[in-house]
Amino acid sequence: MDIQTSKIELVKMILELEDSKLIEKVRKLIVKEKRDFYNDLSEDEKLEIRYGLEQLERGEKTSWEEIYKKIS
């Protein structure tokens, strides 16, 4: 069974559910699995990412070729 067929079957099963508690469990499971990894990072890691993005916005970047030259 391919992924699209599996999704359709799952939707059908959910639509047939009458148990609101079970529906809520399914919803929570889907939300939990779709969680953004960024929220799991430490504050220090988030700061490093923001700092890196700010550097890029200022044009402070290094190409892969430059890095490769330094390490080879």
C-alpha positions in Angstrom: 0.0 0.0 0.0 1.5 3.4 -1.0 1.5 6.4 1.2 -1.5 8.2 -0.5 -3.6 5.1 -0.1 -2.6 4.8 3.6 -3.5 8.4 4.2 -6.9 8.0 2.6 -7.6 4.9 4.7 -6.5 6.7 7.8 -8.8 9.7 7.1 -11.7 7.2 6.5 -11.0 5.6 9.9 -10.9 9.0 11.7 -14.1 10.1 10.0 -15.9 7.0 11.3 -14.8 7.6 14.9 -17.4 8.6 17.4 -15.2 8.5 20.6 -14.2 12.1 21.3 -11.4 11.0 23.6 -9.9 8.8 20.9 -10.1 11.6 18.4 -8.3 13.9 20.8 -5.6 11.2 21.3 -5.1 11.0 17.6 -4.9 14.8 17.3 -2.3 15.0 20.1 -0.2 12.3 18.5 -0.2 14.1 15.1 0.6 17.5 16.7 3.4 15.9 18.8 5.0 14.3 15.8 4.8 17.5 13.7 6.6 19.5 16.5 9.3 21.9 15.3 12.7 20.7 16.3 13.6 24.4 17.0 11.4 24.2 20.2 13.6 21.4 21.5 16.8 23.3 21.3 18.5 24.9 24.3 18.5 28.7 24.6 22.2 28.7 23.8 21.5 26.8 20.6 18.7 29.2 19.6 21.0 32.2 20.3 23.7 30.7 18.0 21.2 30.2 15.2 19.9 33.8 15.6 23.5 35.1 15.6 24.3 33.1 12.5 21.2 34.5 10.7 22.2 38.0 11.7 25.7 37.5 10.3 24.2 36.3 7.0 21.9 39.4 6.8 25.0 41.6 7.2 26.7 39.7 4.4 29.2 38.0 6.7 29.5 34.6 5.2 32.1 32.1 4.0 31.8 29.9 1.0 32.2 26.2 1.1 35.3 26.5 -1.1 37.0 28.9 1.3 36.3 26.6 4.2 37.5 23.6 2.3 40.8 25.4 1.4 41.4 26.1 5.1 40.9 22.5 6.2 42.6 20.7 3.4 
